[in-house]
Amino acid sequence: MENNCFIGIDVSKNKLDICVLQGKEVLQEDVIDNTPSAIHRFLVDMAEKRGLDLCSCLVCAEHTGNYTYPLTLACRDLGCRLWLENPAQLKYSSGVHRGKNDRVDARRIALYASRFNDKAMLYHELTPELERVKQLRQERSLYRSDLSKYKGQLSDQKNFMESTVYKAKAIRLKHVIKELEKMIDVVEREITGIIDSCDVLKRQMKIITSVEGIGRETALCFIVETAAFTRFTDSRKFACHAGIAPFQYTSGSSVRSRNRVSRRANKQVKTLLHMAALSITRKKKSELKVYYKRKVEEGKNKMTVINAIRAKLVARVFAVIRKNDIYSINFT
């Protein structure tokens, strides 16, 4: 569909800065509350006032997590096409700037949408099951972070304060730790219940965990990050997303660095894949353990080999999903 206008939105917690662009002309700039009703009202009034069809407008905004939720609801109800772009992509594509201003940022986002609209990746809502699992994983991560912090307090401070003071503190900490463990257990059981109640997610969980080294936690991360393998369909692209795909670093005749991975990565996915690869290297019998030993004996750097194993795990996961079958040694 041809885009008649571009709506750039700078998203913050309480407000949205909006710039409406048609061609090279700025039609309207405004600041509204970050609520579904305010966004809905603005878009409808703007379209009527300017004589525009909202279906022919492209709304572009930074993907700022939960703060974009009201925008997604309003665009869904009005049938607007929404493009949620990576903030880093917007930053590095707009040149060198001095200072920061939300109004100017909204205009830059509108200009970005106008220039690169042929590369737009339209936002598609997750299924209710996936959205719930995603929210539950975030909640569980919060509890786990607090649990680690309180356990650290319990073990680290025993020898550095008066025993009576420590004992009183330990009683309170143990109570908090027990409650956090209960909440984590409740969340994990709810996640399991959602997965088991959805045939697609249950099947994907089963075949992903058939890959050597991939446990339920890593499999769940694959499912959520790929939106049940609809967001990513190629293992190489997901490897880039996880920060395990090596790239060349060369320039002219003087810069000749060895291939290395980028620091721009989803650290959570990378960590889980790293732990999966390490678990394989510690096994007594494993196809990938044989590969690891052979490469190390050939003189390869251990971390380079471990990264290759991470890439192999990603490739195997996408292979079993593509073939919709349990992993076997004959998979390619």
N, C-alpha and C positions, 0 to 999 in steps of 0.2 A: 504494500500500500504506500502511495506517495505521501510524504510528510509535508503538510502545509505550514506547520509552526512547531517550534521547539520550546519546551517549558523546562528551564533549568531550576533546580531546587537545592538550596543549601540547607541541610537538615541539622537541627540541634534539638535538645531535649524538649524545650517548651515552645519553640517557634520555628517557622519555615520562612526563609527568604526566597522569593520567587521572581524569576525573570522570564517573560514571554517574548520570544524572538520569532519574527517572520522575515525570511530573507536576511538582510543585514539591519533591519529596523527593529528596535526594541519597542514592542507594543505596550508593555505594562510591566511595572515592578511593584512588588508589594511585600508586606510582612504579615503573616497570619499565625494563629495558634496551631500547634501541632496536634490537632484532633481530627478524627474522621469527618465530623460534621462541618468544621471550618474549612477543611480542604475541599470537601464535596461542594459546599456553597461557593467557594472561590472559583472553582473550575466551571461550574454551571453558569455563574454570573459573567465570568470572563468570556466564555464561548458565545453567550447571547449578545453581549455588548459588542464583541468584535466580529460577529457573524461567522464563527468558526464551528467546524464539526469536530467534536472531541475525539472521534475515532481516527481522524487524520492528524492528530497532534501526538508528538512523542514527548513523554515526560521522562526527564533524566535527573537522577539524584545520586548522591554518594550512598554506598551501602554502609550504613552505620549501625547495623545490628537491629536491636529492638526499637530504636527510635524511628525506623522507617515503617513500622507496623501500621500506624494510622494511614500513612500514604498508600500502602498496598491495599488496605480495605476500601479507601475512597476510589482508587483507580479500578479496582475490581467491580464495584457497584456501578460505575459510570462506563465501563468498557474501554477505559483509556489504556493505551500501550505504555508500559512502564519499563524503564531501563535503569537498573540499579548497578552502577559501575563501581569498580574497586577504587577507593580514595587515592591509592598510590598511582594508579593509571591516570586519573584526572590531574594529579599534582605534577607528574613528570611530563605530561603531554602539553601542558599549558605554558611552557617556557619559564624563564627566570622572573620571579616577582619579589617585590619588597613589601613587607607589611602584610596584614591579614584583615580582611573586611568581608563580612557575610554577604552584604549586598553585591560586592564585586565578585565574590565567589559564585553566587547564583548566576551572574551574567557569564562568567567563564564556563560554567557547566552548560549553559544554554548554547554557547558558541561551540563547545566540544561536541554536543549532540548534533549540531548543525553540520560540522565538518566531518564527523565520523559516523553518521547515521547508518551508513551501509554496513558498519560493523556492529550495530546494536544487537545485544543479546537480551531479548525481552524477558521480563520476570514472569515466572510461572509459580503459582503457589504450590507448596508441598501438600501432599495428601494429609488429611486430619491425623492419621496414624503416625506418619513421619514427623509432622509438626509437633505432636505430643512427645514423641521420643526425643526429638531435638531439645525441647524445653526441659525434659526430665534429665537428660545428660548434663545440661548446663547447671541444673539445680544440684545434681549429684557432685559435680566438680567443685561447687561452692562448699558443700559439706565436707568433701574429702580434703580440701585445702585447710579448712578450719580444724578438722580432725588431726591432720599432720602437725599443725601449729600447737595445739593443746598437748598432744603426745610429746612433742619436743620440750615443752615447758615442764612436763611431768618428769622426764628423764634427765634433763640438763641441769636443773636447779637444785637437785637433792643435796649436793655437797657444798652449796654456796649460800645457804641461809640457815638460820636457827631451826633445829629439828621440829620444835613445836609449831613454828610458823609454817614450815614446809608441810607438815602433816595436815594442818587445817586447809592449806591451799590445795594439797593433793586430793582431799575429800571432794572439794568443789570441782576440781578439774576432772576427776574420775566420773562425777555425775554428768558433766557436760559431754565428756567423751562417750559415755554410755548412751546418752540421748542422740548424739550425732550418729553413732553406729546404728541405732534403731531407725533413724530417718533414712540413712543410706540403704539399709535393708528394705525399707518400704518402697523407696524409689526404684531399686533394682527389681523388686518383684513386680512393680507396675510396668516397667519396661519389658520384662519377660512376658507379662500377660498381653501387652499390646502386640509384641512380635508373634506370639503364638496364635493370636486371634486373627491375624492377617495372613492369608495364604501366600501372597507374594513375598512378604518379608520373612515369613517362616521358611520358605523354600530357599531364599537367598542366604539366610543364615546357615542353613544346613549345608549347602554346597560350598559356601566360602570357608566354613570351618573344616571342610574335608581337605583343604590345602595344608600341607605340613607347615607347622609353625604359626598358623593363624588361629587364635582363640576367639572366644565370643566377644571380648571387648574390642579387639581389632576389627572383627567382622562387623560389629555394630557401627564402628567408626567409618568403615567403608560405605555402609548402607546410607548413613546420614550425610556424609560429605558428598556422595554422588547422587543424592536424592533417589535412592533405589536404582542407581545406574542409569538415570535419565539425564543427569547434568554432565557426566563424563561418560563417553562411550569408547574412549581410546586409552590404553594403559600408559602411553607415553605422555599424554596430557596430564593424567593424574600423577605420574611420576614428577612432572614439573611442579604441580600443585603441592606435592609433598616435599619438594626440595631434594630429590634424590637423583634427578637426571643430570648427568655431567654435560658441561658446555665448554667450548673452546675459549681461550683467552689469549688472543694474538693481536698484534698491531705492528705493521711495518716489518722491519727486520730485527728490531731490538727486543720487542716483547714476545716471548715464546713460552708462556706458562703452560704447565700440563693442564689437561682438562679437569675441571672441578665443578662442584655443585654450587648453585646460587644460594645466597643467604635469605632470599625471599622465598619463604616456605611456610606451610602450615605446620607449626612446630609440634602440635599434638599428634598429627598423623605420622610425622617423621619419627617421633619418639616411640610410638607404638610399633612401627615397622622396624625400628632399630632393636627394640626388645625382642621382637619375633626373630630377627636375624641372629641375635646373640644366643637365643635359646636353641637354635639349630646348631650353632657351632659347638655347643656343649653336649650335644647328643652323642651317644656311642655309635649308633648306626643310623645313617641318614644319607640320602642321595646328595643333598646340598652340603652335608658335612664332608663328604668325599670331595666335592668340588672345592670347598673351602681349603681343605688340607692340600690338595693338589696345587692350587694357585699360590698359597703361601710358600710351599716348597719350591715353586718356580721363582720365588723372589718378589712376588707381588706384595705391596703394602697391605697390612691386615685390614685397615679401615676401607681401603679401596675394594677389597674382596667383600667385606661386609656390606658395603653400599651396593655392589653387584647383586648380592643375595636379596637385598631389599627390593631392588628393581625386578628380580626374578619372581619374588612373591607377588608384587603388583601385577605382573604379566600373567601369572597363573590365576590370580583371583579374577581378572577380567576374562580369561579364557574359559573358566568354569561357568561364569555368568553368561558368556556368549553362547556356550554349548548347552547351558542349563542342565548340567550333569555333574556328578561327583568327580572329584579330581582323581586321575590315574596317571601312571608313569608315561602313558602314551600321549598325554596332552601336549599340544604344540602352541 
